[in-house]
Structures are given as C-alpha cells and as structure tokens.
Amino acid sequence: MADSTCQVHDDIDSDLLEVFDNGAQHPEENQGRLYHQVAATPEGSRRVLMYLPFGAVLDHWKQDKHDVFQFVDNKTLCRHNLEGAYYIDAYTPTVTAMFRCQRSSCTRLKCTAHIRSKLSAAITRVVEVKGPYSLMITIPRLTDTELKTAYDVAEEAARHLQNTFDGVKCWGLIAVVEYHKSGTTEASANRAISSGQRTQYPYHLHIIVPVALEPGAQASHIATEANCFLRQHTDEHIYKGTLPMGDMRQERAAIAFKQKTSSVPYASMMHINELAKHLDHDAYLYDYLTKGMVAENYPRDEESTKDLLSKGNSRYKDSVAAVKRHQEINKLLGGRSTWYRASTLEKGNKSFFHVAEFQNEMKDKYRSLVSDNYRRREMSFHVSVSYKGITLDHKVTTKDLKKYLTLSAEEALSIIKEDVRQSLIARCVAIYNRQQVERALDAKPALGWYSRATVTYEALTTVYKHYNRAMKRTLYTLVSSYEGVIIESPPVAGALAV
C-alpha cells in the first residue's frame, strides 16, 4: 500500500471525477471486476487490483478521508492493447488522483466546487415539474438565532397563499443563508449584532417556493399578498420595529428597478420560461440562490485550478474559509444538509426533491435527481431512418428530454427514440410523395405553364383535374398526400375534395 503522505495530483479533469459523484458506487461498494492474487506477479509487471469505469486500478488508499487511486486510464489501456489484462508493464503511464467524496461536511474545494451547479439544476427541475412559477423570497438582516424563525415565516407564507387563493398550489420551499461582509467570520458577525443596528446585521435568508396556478389565478395578486404577509409577520416575529420599512408599493417598484439600496422583506413571482428568457439559458436558473456556496474567486467551470489549489495560495485559503463559513451558518437553519434547508407542504414529510415515480425506491431523493440530471446532460445521440432511398437524421439532445421531466433519463430515452423515429418516417414519406408528384408532372410536357420552382398544392390540384380518369387513379395518392394534405375519398366528377 502506498504511503499516505504521497503527493497526489489534485487538478485531474473534472469529467473523470464525475465517476463517483453522479450515482456510481464508491470503492467499498463497487461491483467492478476485482482480481485476486492467485499467482506471483511477473517480474517487471504490476498486478491490476480491479477495473473501474475510469480504468485499471493498480493501487488504492485513503488520504484525509478521500479515496486515492493510482490507475491506468482507458485511453492508455486502449493504446497499449491492455483491456482486461491481469498484469500491466511497470513502465506503463499511470494517473494518481484523489476523488470527490460524498461527505456533506467536507470543505475540500474539489469536492464542493460542483455543489452549486448541481443544486441549481435540481431546483430548476423541481420548479419545472411542480411550478411552473416560483415565488422568490428574501428575508434580510437577521441574527443567527433568527434564521429558523425566518424559515418558519416563509413556510407559513406559502401555506397562507395556498389557503387564501383558489387554484394555487405551493409545493414546498428551499432556503439558503447568505452572509454579508459583516458576517464573514463568526467574530465579525457577533460584533455587527452587538452594535444593535439592524441594518448592519449579517445574514439574509433566500427562499424559493415552486407554485402551480390554475387558470384564473393571477400571479401578480399572489405576489402582492405574499409581500403583505411577509412584512407583517417578519416585523411581528423578528424585527419588532427595528428594520425601517416604507410604503410597500413604492419599495417593491424600487427593488424591481434596482433603485433601492436598503434591505426589506421582499417576494417576487415569475414563470420559469420568463426567468429563462431573462437569463438567456434554461438549465441553471437559480444560481442567485446558490451563489454563496462557492467563493466567487473559485472557478466553477472548466478553468484551470492548478494555481488556485496550491496550499500557499491566499485565494485558496479564502475559498476554503468561504465554504466552511457557508456550512457553519446554514447548519443554523436546522435542516439535514449543511448547504441548505428544504421541506414540502405535503403530508408525510415528503422530500422537496421527490418529483417523479422513478425516485420512489431511492432513499436519497436529492441525489437520485442529481444523478438523473447528470445522465440527461450526457445523452446526445442520433436517430436515423430510411424510406425508399430517402434518409433523414435527427440529433437528440437534453432539450428533447425536457418534455419528459417526470421520467428517468432511461425511460425518456426509449420514448424519444420512437417519437423521433416516427416523425422522421413521416417526413421521409412526405418527401418521397412530393418527388413522385414532381416526376409525374415533368412527364406531361403539354402542361408548359408548370414551373418546378413554384409548385403549390393549388397548382397540383389544377393539374389533377386535367388528367384522364386512369391517370387520376395513378396520381390520387401522390397528390392527396402532398405536404401532409390527406383526401379522405376519391374526387367526384373531376373536383378535388379537401
């Protein structure tokens, strides 16, 4: 076994790290092919311990409660023709990498950097299924002891809306605590609170409530009532006159136009399509809720992190501190996660992330949704069909899967394949029929007025009337199916019945 102090590469490609992070099993549970030592290892070779999705594992150990693997990746195995080998030449290039863990308390940046995008995508899907509206609430300037109370007020606001308006269904809520500069550390937060100036208090609570509306229910009326309820009940249970609040309509308008600098309780309501149009993307629509989970100076996407991950880098230290601080204050909400708190208004303590039947048998509803979202993002394939010499192709992407949000990726895949196949066949038939009609028209030179460049259904019906009875029978099917127009019965006395 390798020495636990061995230097480990920590800037491995993020796609490789997804192996364990999106539904695959950890080493202790993996079902990879494990090769037991049945004979002495040949000289100059290394024994393969097991095969995992990323390659052939030659060594494995724990470091800081994380799995570290030394392995030969799949590309190298293929290049050297080593797939399935029991032993590998000692000089074969290897990779040593520490993989992301699933511990909620972990603050290692490689383990936490993707939490923001995963949670944002999961919330987006919940709103798509249980909305499509989202009530977005902010309760500002709180102390650590007031966070639970603020969550309870938001929950009561959702219940109030559901009980007050006909045709309104609130699924539940998810909340994240955000700290300001005055709350960067516990000590600075305590100083701000001790000052007694409510406008300097360190914490805000951001909440999202997925809302379904029946026809006739007005989103604007619901948002107005939500603001009235929040202002009244936060002042009654939390602020008690310590947070200045002016005219509600004026303050709502100022917030909407980003003209208000001081904080007040606020709620807005938006259709998810409107939000997607505003943000110009449709996958991670609630990043504003999750923005505090990873420090801004830590790359979220594919940027190089090698320099940042240097232990002597101050940006690294600041980012780790930000992650730890986020976990500290979100623990105060009293939820099961150190990153957020979520609940539903449904009876039976149902998970906020339980939105589809395929999750029924899975214990961790959030993780099952994250894993399914990952499989959906990875799905991209072509469906191709041919009909009488005509071939059409369609690329299926995640946008096609959006139609089937309550199905698993695999269930949606089988339906989409058949739907796309039938659609392509219909297009092939239509193209073939048009070609046949055009060939038939070209074979009638007497109709010199006909121009291929201006073929219309009306032109074809006119031509149809001039053919004799035998030709009409021949062209009937072709003409009737041109551009999808179907004639239910043969025409009478030369007239085309549509």
Order of alpha helices (4+ residues) and beta strands (2+ residues): alpha-beta-beta-beta-beta-beta-alpha-beta-beta-alpha-alpha-beta-alpha-beta-beta-alpha-beta-alpha-alpha-beta-alpha-alpha-alpha-beta-alpha-beta-beta-alpha-alpha-alpha-alpha
